[in-house]
Amino acid sequence: MSKLLALTFLTIFTCVSLSAQRCGTDEFVASLKNDTKYQSYLKDLEAIKKIAPEHRSMVCAETIIIPVAVHFNDPITCEDPVCLLEAVEAQLVVMNEDFLAANADYSYYTDINAACPTAYPLATAPIQGEGSCIQFCLATQNHPASSALVDGDPAITVGQYEWASDAPEWAGYLNIFVDGSEGGLGVAWLPGSGDGDGFWVTPSAFGGPGFTCTSGGTLNNNGTYNLGRTATHEAGHYLGLPHVFGSCNSDPDSNPPGPLAINDTPPQGSSFFGCPTINSCADVPEDCGTNPQSIFSFMDYTDDACMVIFTADQSAVLNWHANNIPFTDDATLCGGAYGDISCAVPPSACENGVQDKDEQDVDCGGVDCVACPSVCDLPYFDEGGPTGAYANNSIQTWTFCPDTPTEILTVTFSAFDVEPNGANACYDFLEVYDGSSTTAPQIGGQFCGTTLADAPGAGEVSSSVPGGCLTFYFDSDGSVTPDGWEAAISCAEAGIPDLSPITTVLPSTSNGITNNVWTIKIQENGGAPTNGQITIIMPKDPRLVFSYDQTLTDVMGLPVENSAWVYDGSNSGFHIWNRDTAIAANASSTFGFAATYDPEGTSGSTPYTATVAASSGGEVNGTNNIDVETLNYFSN
């Protein structure tokens, strides 16, 4: 969430060497602490109030269909397409049985319940055949244009996508990445968001019972993990389930993202490996005192043969996320026939008519494609140009990027006429996205109207970051075609944050033991907002004593914002202040304190330095990072 995730389900577990062998999701999620989009998604999920157990129920009126796309990469090739298709089919059979609680080895749980019902009560297990009401189906329709697949082809690609770059063109699908890019068995987003993300499985653990084949590399040949449970485990993460283990001080998976708690897995400090035989309560492996370990759960680390159920509470969490992640509903014909895997190589990113990979516009820019023509200082019209109207039933997308990574791109409208539907709705509309595609954050809503005030940004809209693009999406209905819009594209250097300190001491002369006031003002001079933590350092002097009050808004009449600066006095040689919030371009922030100075019966002068730590706030200019204030002192 420092921001390590505050949620208990994202605790970085201590058993790193073991978890790396089975699942790398905890480490992967911890690495996303600076991913603002993901952190915002988690924050929204965390804010949802939990539903009390007595007021919740898992509604299974209909099965939730999740469309699946599988992306193979090195060492897997298209050498044997039949092998790849059969591996996918075998894997999906396992996942569907496991999520429905229809797997034959469900009986492992009823057996250990019979051996020790106090440790493994029947209430923990979902009703057999009535698990999470989720069905995974290999997508067959409406594939992304960039995939070279046609309707009827299974959603399987080879050599096009690799974890963890994800597959943004496949938003709305559960994407399974099978390649040799990672160590361990599997990694997943926790939870997923349906934006082209998914989970990764190593080739040696992808498939189903009794199945193995080779297509460039060998699939499902791990002797212990060859029953397809790695994908079941990672799909559980993708749909909101943490591991069942991690800490004895609290139950790590009791507070997963979303409105449902998990109450039927007791606290468990460490993962369990192997596949134990339970003949009586004396055989039950325990942890955190006398708590039975959840050896049966798909979310522990037991062998595939002992992973047999999601608990009743876990099934409810899975169901909730499956209903709330925006999966597409027009990609799948579950149970329908589909053709063979297409090994056709799609056009390169430079030739496919889609802005993808690292392109800066359609088929240009990036590392491999021709440079995009400069858009800065060019006009921007709707499709009708400077004199014509736009068309009916038109869908258009434009993406504009600045020439250099240090520029801010701005689109300024001089005319705007897009058909509205009354005061608060649109027949035709223009949308703006802060990035290189319509999957980027949207700026405002749908824009329509007849005045410049109705245009995006009331007439002007800019990218949020230097080097950032703007994408415009237009949609018109079947009647009425106004004049559209006229705008100009401009680019301007964004500037680079530049901080300098200004220290003030009043009074600056101490006669004997003297009370004085200190303020340290941090000024942004570069014309750009800061980014990242700002750290200020001042050497300690035992003669200068103060207590920093973070609640102060003024110090002896001098305005300060101490609440924005956190004091750290733990260093033996330096006073340290940190600020996590940005200072706006050309703005400043001041903190301060009241102090007592004791010259200890001597006279002289002492220079005190306030230093902006290197790279604080994203700045790169170190020539003005120090300010010196001299304190003169006399013995009495």
Number of C-alpha atoms within 10 A of each C-alpha: 18 9 9 16 18 13 16 18 24 24 19 18 19 12 13 13 8 16 19 18 13 22 26 21 25 23 17 16 21 17 11 16 15 13 11 11 12 19 17 12 14 20 16 12 15 17 11 12 10 15 13 10 12 6 6 12 11 16 12 14 7 8 14 16 19 25 25 27 27 24 23 25 22 17 15 22 19 21 13 15 18 14 19 27 18 16 22 21 15 20 24 22 18 22 24 20 19 27 27 23 25 18 18 11 15 20 13 18 22 16 15 22 21 17 19 18 14 11 19 24 15 17 11 18 25 20 14 14 15 15 27 29 23 24 20 20 23 26 28 26 19 16 22 14 13 18 19 16 23 16 14 19 20 25 31 26 25 23 16 14 19 20 24 17 10 20 22 19 19 22 20 23 30 29 27 26 29 28 26 21 16 16 14 17 24 26 32 29 23 27 26 22 23 21 20 19 27 32 25 33 28 22 26 20 28 30 31 25 16 10 18 21 17 19 16 14 17 17 25 25 19 16 11 13 22 23 26 26 28 30 28 24 28 29 29 25 24 27 27 23 28 30 25 28 27 24 20 16 10 15 20 26 29 22 20 25 29 21 18 23 19 23 17 18 23 22 25 27 24 22 22 21 14 13 15 16 13 17 14 13 17 10 13 22 16 16 20 16 10 10 17 19 25 28 26 27 22 30 29 24 28 24 23 23 18 23 27 26 29 27 27 22 24 33 26 24 25 25 23 19 20 23 16 12 19 15 21 18 13 13 22 24 17 16 8 10 10 17 12 13 21 18 17 12 13 15 12 15 20 20 14 16 15 18 21 21 18 15 22 26 24 20 23 22 20 17 11 14 16 12 15 18 10 12 18 18 12 12 16 19 20 22 17 15 15 15 11 14 18 20 20 15 12 13 14 12 15 18 21 25 28 26 20 15 13 17 20 23 28 23 25 21 23 14 17 25 20 28 23 17 13 9 8 10 14 18 17 26 22 22 20 26 21 22 24 24 24 18 15 15 13 17 19 11 12 20 25 27 23 17 14 19 16 17 25 24 17 13 17 17 19 20 23 15 15 20 20 21 24 26 23 20 17 19 17 21 16 11 12 14 19 18 22 27 23 19 19 17 21 18 22 15 16 18 16 20 25 27 30 20 23 18 21 17 18 14 13 15 16 23 17 17 18 16 17 19 19 20 20 19 18 24 20 24 18 18 16 21 21 25 17 14 16 24 20 23 18 16 14 16 13 7 12 15 14 15 11 17 16 17 12 15 17 16 18 13 8 14 15 21 16 23 14 18 22 17 19 13 14 9 10 8 12 15 17 21 19 16 20 16 14 17 21 17 18 16 17 16 20 21 27 27 21 18 16 16 21 20 21 13 12 13 15 11 15 13 10 17 18 23 23 24 18 15 18 22 24 18 22 13 15 16 9 12 20 19 17 15 15 15 17 16 23 17 14 14
